Amino acid sequence: MDRSNNHILNRIFVGNTFKELLKKQINKIYFTFVKRFLIDPEGKTNQEIISEIYEVIRDQYRNEYFYKNTILNILLLNQHDLKKTTAISEIPIAKSKADFILINGKAVVYEIKTELDNFDRLDSQLNDYYKAFNKVCVVTSESNYTIVSKKLENTPVGIYLLTNKTQLKIKKKPIEDNSKLNLSTMFKILRKSEFESIIKDNYVNLPQVTQFQYYRACQKLFCELPIDIAYKFLLRELKKRNKIDIVEFLRVPYELKFLIYNSQFNKTEYLQLNCFLNNKFGG
C-alpha cells in the first residue's frame, strides 16, 4: 500500500476528523477514503460506511488504532467493569509515550508493536514505563511473535498476541516489578489538580511558596512519600480520568469505541454522533 493511502488510513479514526464530520457531516479525509477504497457507497448510512472502512483496515493495514480499539473492546469492555476500570492512552512517561494503560486496583501498560512497526526503541520504552508502573506488556502480531518472545524471554514483561483472526491471546503473563519505580517520573505524569489532591491527603496543607517555586515544592513533597504510598495515590488519581457516560458509550459501534472513549463526549456530541451514523453517506 502506497504512502498516500497509508496517510489516509492513519487519519480516518482521529479525533479531529470525527469532530469535523459531526459538525459538517463530511470531511475531506473521510470522503477521499470512501471514494478510493469502497465500492458503491451511495445510499449506505455512515454507520455502514464506517464498518466497511474498518474492514479495510482490519484486512489490509492493521495500524495502531486497530490494535488500540481491539484492546479496549476485549480487555476493558469484555473483561473489566467500565465503572471500576479506566483506560488511558498516550501518557508521556520519561522520554516515551505509553500506548495504552488499564487501571483498576492495579495498572498495566500495554506497548503496541504492530506488523508495521520496528523494535528500535522497545528497550528504552519498556525501561521508561517501569519508572512509573510496575506491570508492562507488549501487544504484537503473529508475524512479530518470535522476535518479541526471544527479546523478552528473561524479563518481567508480558506478551499479548493479536492473532490474524483478531483474537487477543496472552502468551506470557507480566510479572510485577517495583524495582525501577521512580518518584520524580511518577510525579511528572500527574496534572496540577491531581498532585495537589495527593499532597493534601498526605500533608494536609499545600506548600506556601511563590508561584515560581510551587511546582518544585509540590514535587519535593511527593518525592518524600514512601514509594508504595506514592504509587497507590498515582493510580487513584489516574483512575479518575476518562469519565464517560456509560449508557451512551455502550451504544457506540464497535469500530469507534476507542476513538469515542478518549474523546469524552457530552450529551450533545453523542446526539451529533447518532445523527451522523444514521444519515446516508454524503447526505
N, C-alpha and C positions, 0 to 999 in steps of 0.2 A: 504494500500500500504506500502511495507516494506521500510526500511531506504535507502537501496542501490538504489531502484527505485526513491525515493524522491530526492536523491542526483543528479541523472541523470536529472530528471525533472527540478530541480532548476538550473542546469548548462547549459542547452541546449540553452537558449536565453541570453547568456552572451557575452560581447564584445570580450573577448579573444578566446572563442570558434569560433566565426564567423571570426575573423581575421585569425585564422589558417585555417579555411575552405576556405576562399577566396584565400589564398596563395597556399594551398596544395590540395584543393578540397576534402579533407577528414579530419576527426578529430575523435579521439577515443570516445569521449562522443557522438558525432553525430552518429557514426557507431553503437555503443552499443545500443543507444536508438532505432534506426531503426530496428535492428535485434530483440530486446526484445519486442517492442510494436506494430510494424506494420506488416501487412500481405502482402506478395507478393510485396516487394518494387522494385524488379528488373524491369528495363525498364521504371520506372517512372522518371520524371525530379525531380531535387532537389526542385523546387518550389512546385510540387505536394506533395513531402515528407514533406516539411515544413508545408504545410497546414494540412496534416494528423497528424503531431506531435502536432500542435496547438489544433486540435480537441481533442486529448487525454488529454491535459492539461485542456481544457475547460470542458470536461465531467468527468474527474476523479480527477483533482488536481489543483483547481483554485488558483494558487500561486500568489505571489506579482507581478511577471512580467505580468501575465494575467490581473490583476487589472490595473497596470500602462498603459499597452498597450490599454486597453479599455477606460480608462480615456482620454488618449491622442487622440485616434481616435474620441471619441464622443465630448469631450469638446473643444479640440484645433482645430481639423480639421473640425468638423461639425458646431460648434457654434461660432468660432472665426476666425479671419483673420490671416493666417500664417505670413503675412508681419508686422502685428501690435502687435502680441502676442508671448510671449516666454514661453516655458515650461522648468523648471529646476528640476532636481531630485537629491536626496541625499545631500542636502546642510546641513552642520553641523550648528546647532543653539544651543548655550549653550551646554548642555550635550546630546542633541538629534540630529537626522538627519531627515530633512523633506523629506517625500517620494516623494512628487510631488508639485510643485508650478507653478501656471499660473500667468503671469504678462503682463498686457497691461497698461492702465492708472492706474489700481489698481492691487492688488495682493491677491491671495487666496492660502493658504496652505491646501493641502489635505493629511491627515493622513490615511493610509490604514490599515484596520483590516480585514484580510481575514478569511475564515472559519477555517484556520489553525493556527490563532493567538490567543493569550490571551490578557487580558486587564491590565496586571500587571503594565505596565509603562505608560498607557494612560494619566493619570492625569499629570504626570511630563512632558510628551512630549508636551501636549497642553499648559502647563504653559510656557515651553521654547519657543514655536512658537510665543506666544503672546508678547514675549520680542522683536521680530524683525518684526512681521507682524500683521496687525490689523483685518484680516479675516481668520478664520480657519474652516475647515470642516473635518468630519470623513467619510470615504467611507467604507461601510461594506456590509455583506451578509444578505440575508433574515433570516438565522438562528441566526444571531447575533443582529438583529434589536431591539428586545425587550429590551435586556440588554443595548445596546447603547443608545436608546431613553430615557430610565429611567435614565441612568447615566448622560446624557447631557441635561436633561429636563429644568433645571433652569440656563443654561449657554448661552453665545453668540455663541457657536459652532454650525455650521450647520451639517446636516446629509444627505449623499447621500446613496442610496441603489443600489447595483449592483445585479439585480434580477437573478433568475435561468435561465431566458431567455436572459441574457446579456443585459438588458436594464439598463440605469443609471437614477434613479429617485431621484429627490430632495425631501426629506421628511421634512426638516427643514432648512430654509434659515439662513445663517450666519449673525450675527449682528456685525457691525464694533465696535471694542473695542480698543481704543488707550491708555487706562489707564495703561497698563503694558509695553508699548514700552520702550526699554532701549537702550540708545545711544551706550554704550560700546558693547553690544551684537550685535547691528546692524553693528558697525564698523568691528567687527571680521569676519563678513561674507564676507567683501569686499577684493578683490585682491589688490595688490600694485598699479597697474595702475588705478584701479577704485577709491580708496580713494584719490589718487593724483589728479585725474580729479576733484573730488568734492572739494578738498581743493583749487585748482587753481581757480575754478569757484566762490568760496566764499571769498577767501582771496588774490587772485592774485598770491602770491608767496608761494612756498613750504618752510618748515622750514629749516633754515640754521644752522644745528647742526651736530654732529658727526654721523656716521653710526649707532653706538650703541644706540644713543638717538633718531634716526629718527622715528622709528615706534611709540614710545610713544608720541613724539611731534606731529605727524600726528593725533594720536588718541585723544590727548588733544584738538586740533583744531576742529576736527569733533564733539567731545562731547560738545563743546561750542555753536554749532548751535542750533537754536530752533528745537524742536523735529519734527514739521511738515515739516520744510525745509529739515532736515536730511533724513526723511522718503521719501520725494519726490525724492531726489537725489539717495538714495539707490535703489529705484525702477528703476530709469533711468539707472543706471549702470548695474543692474542685467538683465534688458531687452535687453541689448546688447549681452548677452551671447547666445550661441547656434544658431549662424547664419548658415543657411543651404541654399543649392541650392534647391530652391522651386520646380523648374521644375523636377529635378531628383528625389527629395524626394517624390513627388506625384505619381511617378511610382512604388515606393516600395510597395510590397504586404502588406496588412493589418496586417498580423501576425508579421511583422518585423518593423513596423512603430516606436515603442518606442525605440527599440534597435538601429536602424539606426539614428534616430533623435539625440540621445545622443552621438553617435559616431562621428558626424560631418564629414561625408565622403567628400573626394575631388573627382574630376572627375575620376581619375584613380580607386579609390575604388568603385565608382558606376559602372564602366565598369567591374571590377572584380566580383561585386555582380551579375550583369546581366548575366555574363558568367556562374557563379556557378549555378544560378537558372535555367538556360536553359539547363545545362548539365544533363545527366542521372545520377542517383544515382550510385556512385562507378566508374563513368567514368572519 
